[in-house]
Amino acid sequence: MPLYVDGLPSTVIHLLDRLNQAGFGTERKVYVLANLGLYESHQMKNLLSMMRTWCRVSGCTYSGSIVISAGELIGILIKYMKSVPVRGVTNALAALAENVTAGTKMEDLYVQPLMFPRWLYIQITNRSWDRQALASNMKPADLKICPQCEE
């Protein structure tokens, strides 16, 4: 699931409500795989807290999670680089698969691109705004909240 305003997306909340109504929770193990577009994966702590609470209320066992940051960039890095920047993600996904298969609990893993500078991530993610501005006959500078402010 993605992060939405520091919490669960409404579609996930709806699904969890329906699972509760159907009596899904009794002694089931729940593993969370979550993704966010921010660089810092620790920003998912609220979402995981919500999932732990839902598990406790519904009778499920919270069995751990993987939180992957950098949004769509991770998919691009996996597709084209297949090496160091995504090693943490691929290792975490392998750990999740092993724990689900064995039915064992795991610790929450917070993963972000390895050796991929935050400043480069920000530059790449902001490029789409510049393209959209140009497509709308705007200059990228027009997107700034305060045009006279320094970057």
N, C-alpha and C positions, 0 to 999 in steps of 0.2 A: 504494500500500500504506500501511497505517497503521504508526505506531511502536508497538512492543510491548516494554515493559521495556527501553528503550534499544536495541532491535535489531529484527531481522526477525521478523515473526509466523511461527508454526510452519507455517501453510499456505503461505507464500511459500518457506520453507526446503524444504518437501516438493516444491513445484513446481520449484525450482532443482535439487534432486537428480534429479528425473525428467527435466528438460531435459538435464542432464549425461549421464545414462544413455542418452538418445536421440541423443547427439552433436550437440545443438543449437548448441553454442558456437562452432564453427569460423567465425571471422571475421564474426560478427554484431555489430551495434551495439546497445547497450543504453542506453536512456534511463530514468531513474527519476522517477516522479511519486509523491511521498509526502506524507502528511498526519499531523498530530499534534494532539492536543487541548490542548496547552500553548500559551501565548502566544508563547514564544520559539522561533522556527524553528531556531535554531542547535543545539538539542538533538538534531537528527537527524544530527549528524556521525558518530556511531558506526554508524548504519544505512548511511549512504553509504559508509563505510569497508568495511563488510561486503560491500556490493555491488561495490565496486572489487576487493576480494579475490576474490570469486566470478568476476567477469569475467576477471581475470588467470589464475586456475586453469582456467577452462573454455574459454579461448581467445577469449572475446568482447572487444569493445572498449567500455569504459565511455565513453559519449558525453555525459554530463552529467545534471543533475537539476534538478527544481523541488521545493522543500520548502515546503509551505504550513502555517502554524500556525493556531491558534485553532479547530481542529476543525470541528464542525458550525456554529459561528457564521459561518464564511465563507460557507457555503451560504445561510444566512439573509440575510446582508448582500447577497449577489449577487441573491437573489430580490427583496428589498424595497428596497434602496438603489441598486444599479446605478451607484454613483458613486465618490467619493473613497476610502472605506475598502477597496474591492476593486480599485481601479485597478492596484495592483501585481500582484495575482493574475491579472487578465485579461491584463495585458501579458506576464507570465511565461508563461502558457499559450499566448499567440500566438507567443512566441519559441520555445517547445518545438515547436509545430506546424511552424513554419518550418524549424527544424533537423532534425526528423524527415523532413520532405518533401525537404529538400536532402541529407540524409544527412551533415550536418556536426556536428562536436562543438560543445558549448556549455559555458559555465561553470556551476557549481552556483549556482542562484538560491535564496536563502532569503527567503521572502515572509511577511509578516504584515500584519494590517489596518493601513492607513494612517490616521493621525489618529484612531485609536480607542483611548482610554486603557486601559491595563492594568487599572486599578482597576475600570473599568466591566465589562471582560471577566470579571474574577474575580467581581464581583457577579452578573452574568448567569448564569455557569456554576454558581454556588452556589445559585441559586434552585431548581433541581430537587431539591436535597437538602432544602430547607425544605418543598417540596410533598410529598415522600415522607414526611418526618417527620410532617406534619399528617395525611396519609392513614393513617398508622400510629398515630394518636392520641398522637403525641409532640409536644413543643414543639421548634422549631428549636434552642433552647439545649441540648436533650438530646443533640444530635449532637456537641457539643464534646467534645474529648478530656479537657479539664480545665475543667469548668464554672466553677470559681472563678477561672480565668485571664482576663486581659483579652483582648480581640480583637486 
